[in-house]
Amino acid sequence: MAEISVLTVAPKKNEPPFPPFVHIYLSSHLVDKGGRNLMSPELMTDMEVDETIDYLIKQLEKARKKAKSELMKAKQKR
C-alpha cells in the first residue's frame, strides 16, 4: 500500500537564505513488471476499492496537515 510523506526543504546553517518549501511524495509504493508505480495491491471488490481510496485520502489529509505545520515552522526559523 502506498504511503504519503512530507519533505521539508529549508536553508541550513551556512547556506544562503531561500524561502523554505515542502514536497509531498510517495514514500512507499509497489512497482509492477511494466515499471508503473502502484498505489494499492490488487483490488477485487467494491469494498476493497472503497477502503483503499479512504486510506489514501486519510494519508493525503495527514500530509496536508503536516506540510502546513512544517512550512510554518520553517518560515518562523528564517
N, C-alpha and C positions, 0 to 999 in steps of 0.2 A: 504494500500500500504506500502511496506517496506521502511524504512528509514535507511540509512547507515551513521554511525558516526565514529569518531576517538577518541580514548582514549590514552592520553599520560601518560606514567609512567616514572617518574624521581625521583632521591633522593630528599627528603625533608630535611628541617633543622634538624640537629641532627641525621640523618640517615647515615649509612655507604655509601660511594660512590659506584655507579654501573652505567653501561652505560644506558642512557635513551633509551626507545623504545616506539613504538606505537602499538596499537591494532586497527584493523578495524572491526567493529561489526554491527550487525543489531540492531538498537536502537528502531525500531518499526516493527512489523510484525503481521500477522494473524496466528492463530493456528487452525487446523481443528480437527474434532472429533477423528481422529486417532493420534493426537499429532504431526502432521507434521507442521513444520514452513513454512508458505506460504508467498511468496514474492509479491503476487498480489491477487486481487479479482478474481472472475470467469471471464475468457476471452472468448468471444463467436464469435469474428470476427477477421479477419486478422488485421484490423486497431487497435483493442484493444491490440492485441499481440504486434504489432509494437510500439504503443505508450507506452506500459508498459516497453518493453525492452529498448526503447530510454530513458525513465525516469530513469531506473535502471543504465544504462550506465552513464548518467549525474551524478547520485548520486555517482557512483564509481569514476568518474573523479574529482568531488569535494573532495571526501575523499582522493584521491591520492594527490591532491594539499595541502590539509590541513595537511595530515600526514607528508609530506616532510617539510612543514613550521614549524610544531610543533616540529618535530625531530631536525631541525636545531636550533630552539630557545632553546630547552632543552640542546643540546650539547654545545651551547655557554655559558650557565649558569654554566657549570662544572668548 
